[in-house]
Amino acid sequence: MTRIPLLLCALLLPAAAQATDACRHSAPHQLALDLTGVRTVEFHVGASKLRLDAAPGKSGALQGRACGSSAAQLERLRIEQSREGDRLVVRLLREERTGWTFGERYAYFDLAGTVADDVRVEMSVGSGDAWATGLSELGLTVGSGDADARKIRGRVDARVGSGDIVLADIGSLDVGSIGSGDLEARGVRGDARVGSIGSGDLALRDVGGSVEIGSVGSGDADLERIAGSLEVGSVGSGDIDVDRVGGDLRVRALGSGSVDHRGVTGKIELPRKR
């Protein structure tokens, strides 16, 4: 009885690995964004790919293609745009269908576009990919996918499940939680705050302000070149590595994990292990 599921997995896994880059059938797509009176643009990326750049002015647009393993798969895709007060919501949707599927089957958007450089952008990524450059402010929620953001003038709010987020040259950072995924940020001009780290990893380098971490479970935190102080609420079985802190280092509670530090200019307060 176990041979059939194993055989199906062997057949389907190579197809799934190829699906994100394949585009056997395609159709062009474009969408003008009406940003009049809009303060926030919310993109639901899902399993698709989206690249965003900021541009002067009050308009924006998306262009690219829909990709599918067949013409029928292309019909699963659609883009919706709606207005909710001063918020514009754009959804890259893929109709889910039930039943057995065999062979290589996929459907996703591959889009690039611009938004006004004075609006906040929020991106929700499922298993897809997102890139952002030059935005005013950014909110990122990533499930199992990947996101890359650079040259963000203001604050970046982030949350990641099992995926990966890479940030560079941003104003400040506020991370709600890191599950089993990874978050790397380099060049944070202001403060950085992280609510919780589960079994994932955090890497922070070149922070112009102070860093605050609520809790670290079994994951790791690598912190390097922090201009201000560093404070950690609790560490479970994970590890924290600290290199060059301009202010104080304080850890309130420590389980079976470890805190290694060097180059701390201010006071160091570490509890005994529980």
Protein Blocks (a to p, Z undefined) as FASTA:
>chain_A
ZZmmmmmmmmmmmmmmmmmmgcfbacdddddddfehiabdcddekjaccdddddedjbdc
dddddddfbfklmmmpccddddehjaccddddddddedjdedjddddddddddddfkbcc
ddddfkbccddehiabdcdddfkbccddehifbdcddddfkbccddehifbdcdfbackb
ccddehiabdcddfbdckbccddehiabdcddfbdckbccddehifbdcddfbdckbccd
dehifbdcddfbdcfbccddehiabdcdddddZZ
